[in-house]
Amino acid sequence: MADPGRNGDRTDFKVVGRASLPSRESRHICSGRAKFDQDIIFPNQLFGKIMRSPYAHARIKSMDISKAKALPGVVDIITWEDPEIQSWGPIDYSKSLSWVATYENENALDNEVYKEGEVIGAVVCAETEEICDEAMKLIDIEWDVLPHVVDCAEADDPGAPLARPDLNPESNLWKEQIYEYGDIVAGFAEADHVVEFDFTFPQMDNYKPLMSITSYWEQSTARDEGESLYMTGWDMRRFVPDAPKTAFKLTYDKVRGLNKYSYSTY
């Protein structure tokens, strides 16, 4: 007797083929009942914002944070020059994001970036988000704007600016992969029309607004030794834990996820 649960033997489908079927979480998300990372606020919470590059390729030659640090409500400002940041060394994301080679062994905070909107320079910690924004405006930066390339065809030209010299100091070609299926020559010979074109797509998208993370230290009920770092984040399983694990010398069981929802829902 056939398994009655197999698709080939069922005739009473209630889902397949229905248009605009909401998920179980749609009502929570659309009504505002779902709590995202940005919605988690604690009493006496501090806020932090990271500086991001306005240029596609640039280096910070000098930075003066004195005015920003003197702003009332600013608790601290961290820069790439701080000994604590430099002592971290590169953070190896390859184990958690093996599909993104551009994240391998990157510094948590540096003074040179290779794309617009990338983290650079400084992090401001203050009593409110508005004070963070105002402090960012008061940071005096001398930029060294460097050549960049945004077109794939131009990037392949000899002498083109290198998009990621840290990955390949000789060219913009990171990896070449060729996929062939069947008899290509015979397929072209039998085709009525042959259309040739270049196809490109980004390796990843830049999401705006950018994600936020809320975190705090607390003694875990499931762990007896020391406090755990509780964090929200868009993917606590793979990406977020690596930086705090490196900074605070934690094991993975000491970095705990908080929130079911994030800035993107799969």
VMD Tcl script that draws the C-alpha trace (Angstrom):
set ca {
  {0.00 0.00 0.00}
  {1.35 3.40 -0.96}
  {2.20 5.89 1.73}
  {-0.83 8.24 1.96}
  {1.48 11.13 2.80}
  {3.41 10.94 -0.46}
  {2.69 13.78 -2.87}
  {1.96 11.47 -5.76}
  {-0.88 9.81 -3.84}
  {-2.53 12.91 -2.39}
  {-5.49 14.72 -3.89}
  {-6.50 17.02 -1.04}
  {-3.79 19.65 -1.30}
  {-4.65 22.84 0.59}
  {-1.49 24.86 -0.02}
  {0.21 24.01 -3.31}
  {-1.01 26.24 -6.10}
  {-2.57 28.91 -3.89}
  {-1.44 32.44 -4.61}
  {-0.28 34.93 -1.96}
  {-0.38 32.43 0.86}
  {0.81 34.18 4.04}
  {3.35 32.50 6.27}
  {2.62 31.74 9.90}
  {4.64 34.83 10.90}
  {3.15 37.26 8.39}
  {0.47 38.56 10.76}
  {3.03 39.25 13.50}
  {5.36 41.06 11.11}
  {2.69 43.16 9.36}
  {0.93 44.12 12.59}
  {4.09 45.23 14.34}
  {3.85 42.56 17.04}
  {7.10 40.97 15.85}
  {10.07 42.43 17.68}
  {13.16 42.98 15.57}
  {16.69 43.75 16.71}
  {16.01 47.49 16.68}
  {12.98 47.03 18.95}
  {14.91 45.54 21.86}
  {15.64 48.38 24.29}
  {16.86 47.97 27.87}
  {16.87 50.52 30.72}
  {19.99 52.71 30.73}
  {21.05 51.22 27.41}
  {24.03 52.71 25.60}
  {24.10 53.10 21.84}
  {26.96 52.67 19.43}
  {27.35 53.60 15.78}
  {30.13 52.64 13.39}
  {31.65 55.07 10.92}
  {31.20 54.05 7.30}
  {33.16 55.18 4.28}
  {31.55 57.71 1.92}
  {34.03 56.65 -0.78}
  {34.44 53.48 -2.83}
  {38.16 53.27 -2.01}
  {39.77 55.49 0.57}
  {42.27 55.63 3.39}
  {42.13 57.75 6.54}
  {45.35 59.77 6.75}
  {44.50 61.36 10.10}
  {41.58 61.58 12.50}
  {40.85 64.04 15.32}
  {38.15 62.85 17.74}
  {38.69 65.48 20.45}
  {35.58 67.58 19.65}
  {33.39 64.51 19.30}
  {34.63 62.99 22.54}
  {33.90 66.26 24.42}
  {30.26 66.26 23.30}
  {27.94 65.78 26.32}
  {26.48 62.27 26.33}
  {29.40 60.65 24.51}
  {30.72 57.78 26.63}
  {33.69 56.74 24.50}
  {35.06 56.65 20.96}
  {37.07 53.70 19.68}
  {39.38 54.06 16.68}
  {41.44 51.66 14.61}
  {44.56 53.06 16.29}
  {43.55 51.90 19.78}
  {45.91 49.21 21.14}
  {42.92 47.08 22.17}
  {41.65 46.99 18.58}
  {45.07 46.32 17.08}
  {45.65 43.51 19.56}
  {42.68 41.61 18.15}
  {44.46 40.99 14.89}
  {42.53 39.75 11.85}
  {39.21 38.02 12.51}
  {38.92 34.76 10.60}
  {35.39 34.61 9.21}
  {36.23 31.75 6.82}
  {34.93 29.07 9.19}
  {31.54 30.74 9.56}
  {31.26 32.29 6.09}
  {33.23 29.89 3.92}
  {31.23 30.99 0.87}
  {32.48 34.58 1.14}
  {36.23 34.65 0.62}
  {36.36 38.43 0.92}
  {35.71 38.14 4.65}
  {38.67 35.91 5.39}
  {41.06 37.35 7.98}
  {39.79 40.93 7.93}
  {40.55 43.37 10.71}
  {37.59 44.35 12.86}
  {38.33 48.05 12.31}
  {40.81 49.54 9.87}
  {41.72 52.83 8.18}
  {41.35 51.67 4.57}
  {38.31 50.29 2.77}
  {37.50 49.03 -0.71}
  {33.82 49.78 -1.04}
  {31.38 52.55 -0.18}
  {29.59 52.07 3.12}
  {32.22 49.74 4.55}
  {33.16 50.00 8.24}
  {36.14 52.28 8.79}
  {37.90 54.39 11.35}
  {35.86 54.74 14.50}
  {32.97 53.59 16.68}
  {31.03 56.08 18.83}
  {29.35 55.00 22.07}
  {26.82 57.44 23.56}
  {23.65 57.74 25.59}
  {21.36 58.12 22.56}
  {21.43 57.45 18.84}
  {21.10 61.18 18.15}
  {24.24 61.92 20.17}
  {26.08 59.22 18.21}
  {25.08 60.91 14.95}
  {26.15 64.35 16.18}
  {29.49 63.00 17.41}
  {30.17 61.41 14.03}
  {29.78 64.83 12.40}
  {32.35 66.32 14.80}
  {35.08 63.81 13.94}
  {37.64 65.61 11.80}
  {39.02 63.30 9.10}
  {41.68 63.84 6.45}
  {40.82 61.43 3.65}
  {43.09 60.01 0.97}
  {40.61 59.14 -1.80}
  {42.06 56.37 -3.97}
  {41.24 55.08 -7.48}
  {38.45 52.55 -7.75}
  {36.64 50.54 -10.40}
  {32.96 49.58 -10.57}
  {32.64 48.06 -14.05}
  {33.57 44.38 -14.45}
  {34.87 44.83 -18.00}
  {37.01 47.81 -17.00}
  {38.25 45.92 -13.95}
  {39.71 43.28 -16.28}
  {41.75 45.82 -18.26}
  {45.51 45.91 -17.67}
  {46.41 48.66 -15.24}
  {42.90 48.89 -13.76}
  {42.73 49.93 -10.09}
  {42.77 46.87 -7.87}
  {39.47 46.35 -6.07}
  {40.96 44.03 -3.44}
  {44.77 44.07 -3.52}
  {44.78 42.25 -0.19}
  {43.23 39.23 -1.93}
  {45.07 39.46 -5.24}
  {47.89 42.02 -5.60}
  {48.27 41.37 -9.34}
  {44.79 41.64 -10.85}
  {41.08 41.87 -10.10}
  {40.56 38.22 -10.98}
  {39.96 36.29 -7.78}
  {38.92 32.93 -9.17}
  {38.04 31.49 -12.58}
  {35.47 28.72 -12.86}
  {34.25 27.18 -16.11}
  {31.02 25.18 -16.23}
  {30.25 23.03 -19.29}
  {27.27 20.71 -19.74}
  {26.72 18.53 -22.79}
  {28.23 19.15 -26.25}
  {28.51 22.94 -26.57}
  {29.85 22.90 -30.14}
  {27.03 20.66 -31.35}
  {24.48 22.75 -29.52}
  {25.61 25.96 -31.21}
  {25.67 24.22 -34.60}
  {22.06 23.07 -34.24}
  {20.76 26.36 -32.83}
  {18.57 28.63 -34.96}
  {19.96 31.71 -33.24}
  {23.02 32.29 -31.04}
  {23.00 35.29 -28.73}
  {26.17 36.30 -26.93}
  {26.15 38.60 -23.91}
  {28.00 39.28 -20.67}
  {26.20 38.38 -17.47}
  {27.25 39.73 -14.09}
  {25.76 39.79 -10.62}
  {27.00 41.04 -7.24}
  {28.41 38.55 -4.79}
  {26.33 40.16 -2.05}
  {23.91 43.02 -1.56}
  {24.29 46.00 0.73}
  {21.23 46.24 2.94}
  {20.05 49.66 4.06}
  {19.10 50.36 6.73}
  {21.95 48.37 8.13}
  {21.44 45.77 10.79}
  {21.61 46.57 14.47}
  {22.81 44.41 17.34}
  {21.75 44.60 20.98}
  {23.88 42.82 23.55}
  {24.39 42.44 27.29}
  {26.28 40.27 29.77}
  {24.38 37.92 32.04}
  {24.89 34.74 33.99}
  {23.37 31.98 31.89}
  {21.03 29.55 33.56}
  {22.46 26.82 31.37}
  {26.11 27.56 32.17}
  {27.65 27.60 35.65}
  {31.02 29.23 34.90}
  {31.02 32.96 34.21}
  {28.67 35.20 32.27}
  {27.55 34.76 28.68}
  {27.26 37.49 26.05}
  {23.67 37.67 24.79}
  {23.27 39.23 21.34}
  {20.71 39.84 18.64}
  {21.92 39.54 15.09}
  {20.93 38.64 11.56}
  {22.63 35.26 11.71}
  {23.89 34.32 15.14}
  {24.72 30.83 13.96}
  {27.47 31.80 11.54}
  {28.52 35.43 11.34}
  {27.98 37.60 14.40}
  {29.77 35.52 17.09}
  {33.22 35.66 15.47}
  {34.08 39.27 16.37}
  {33.02 39.18 20.06}
  {34.51 35.72 20.40}
  {37.85 37.13 19.26}
  {37.58 40.36 21.27}
  {36.60 38.80 24.57}
  {38.32 35.42 24.06}
  {35.05 33.53 24.36}
  {34.05 30.06 23.29}
  {31.01 29.73 21.04}
  {28.80 28.50 23.88}
  {29.35 31.83 25.64}
  {27.82 33.87 22.76}
  {24.08 33.37 22.90}
  {21.39 34.48 20.44}
  {18.49 36.64 21.66}
  {15.94 37.33 19.00}
  {13.88 35.27 16.58}
  {13.41 38.13 14.12}
  {16.09 40.16 12.41}
  {16.33 42.91 9.82}
  {15.75 40.29 7.13}
  {13.53 37.25 7.45}
  {14.16 34.15 5.41}
}
mol new
graphics top color blue
foreach p $ca { graphics top sphere $p radius 0.5 }
foreach p [lrange $ca 0 end-1] q [lrange $ca 1 end] { graphics top cylinder $p $q radius 0.2 }
display resetview
